[in-house]
Amino acid sequence: MKKNFWIPLVISVFLGFLSAQIVYSTYKKNLENSEYNAYLIQVASYNNKESIDPVFLDNTNFLIIKEDNIYNIYAGITTDLMNAHKIKNIYTKKDIDIEIKPTVIDNIEFISNLEQYDILMEEVDEDENVLSINDVILSSYEEMVLGK
């Protein structure tokens, strides 16, 4: 009687474990190969580093990234278009022209953090608070994606 009970139980547990491993490995593989949409809030572009306005060089509120031999200055990163417009409006009030550029970011850890910051940014209306959250995002991007 005991033998009849344990054999199906062991087989069931083994098959359940095997099924979970297959599903998990497929999920993890798809997650690692995923690309995420985000928006970069671009302030300016320069052909060489020497021509970059010192305002951008001396300010931690901006991110300078060299892409295809052009130095692009970014004021923010978000996964939410409404937050992108929120950041754009803040800089427009300061007479700074902004362009919202869609981009693809494939760093899962950064995107996960960015989505949490976006939720926080949605709830905030004061410009100072939006910019504070944005500064943390830029710093995080620099560290996690660019490795600086």
N, C-alpha and C positions, 0 to 999 in steps of 0.2 A: 504494500500500500504506500509506503513512504517513497519508494522508488518511482511510482507512478506520479507522485506529486512533485518531486524535485526536478525531474528531467524536463517537463514542459516549462517549469518556472525558470530554470537556467537558460533554456533555449529562448524564451520570451525576453528575458533580461538582455541576453546577448544580441538578439535581433533589434531590440529597442535601442541599445547602445550603438550598434552599427548604423542604424538609420539616422540617429542623431548626428553621428560623425559625418556622414555623407551630406546631410542638409547643412550642417555648420561649415564644412569645408567649401561647399558651393557658395554659401552666403558670403564667407570671408573672401573668396576669390573674386566674386562680383563686386564687393565693396572696395577691394584694393584696386580694381581696374576702373572704378567710377571716376568721372570727372564732374566737377561742380561748377555751376554758374555763379558768378559774382560780378560786382560792379566796382570798377576803380574810378575814383573821383580825381580826374587829372586837372592840374593847375597850369602846367606849362611843359614845353619840350625845348631842349637845347641840343645843338650839334656837338658841343664839346664842354668839358667840365669847367673850363676857364670862363665861359660866357654865362654860367648859371648866376642868377641874381643872388647876392649875398644874403638876402632875406631868407631864402630857402635853405642855404647852407648852414646858417646859424640857428635855425629853428627846428626843434624836434617835432613840431606839428606836421611836418612834411616828410615824405619818403622819396628818396632819389634812387631810381632804378635805371641802370643802363640796359637798354633793349635795342638790338640791331644798330649799335654805334650811335644811339640817340639817348640822351639823358632825359627821362620823363620824371616829372615832379607830381606826386600824388598827395592829395589831402585826405584821402579816406578809402576804405574798402568795406563793402557790405554785400550781403546776399539779398537784401530787400531793396527794391527800387524806390519805395517810399522813403526809406532811410537815406538813400542816395540823394534824393531830392531835398530832404531835410538838411543834409550837410551842404549841398549845393547852395541852398537859400542862405545859409549862414555866411558863406564866402561871398555870395553875390551882394549881400548887405555891406560887405567890406570892399566892394568894387574890385573883386577878383573874379575873372572869368573862369568858369568851370566847365569841363566836359565830362559826362558820365560815359565810361567805356565798359561795355560788357567784356568779361574775360572768363577764362577757365582756370581753376585752381585745383590741383590734384592731391593736395596734402589733406588727408582725411582728418587728422588731429586739428589742424588749423580751422578747417571748415566747421568742425564740431564746436570749437570755441567761438568762432565768428557767429554762428547761428544763435548761441546763447547771448552774446553781446548785442545782436540785432533785436532780440526780444527785449532786452533791457533798454535799448535805444528807442524802441517803439513807445515805451512808456514815459519817456522824458521829453519835455518840451523846451526847457531853458537851453539857450545856445551854449552856455558854459558847460552844462552837464553833457550835452551831446558831444562837444569837443573833447571833454575829458574821456568819455568812453571811446571816442574815435582815436585818441592818442594811445590808449591801451591796445586797441586793435592794430594800429600801425606798428607799435613796438613788438607785439606778438607776431605779426607777419614777418617783420625783419628777423626775428629770432628763429621762428619755426620754419619758415619757407625759404628765406634767403640765407639763413645760417650765420647771421652776423652777430 
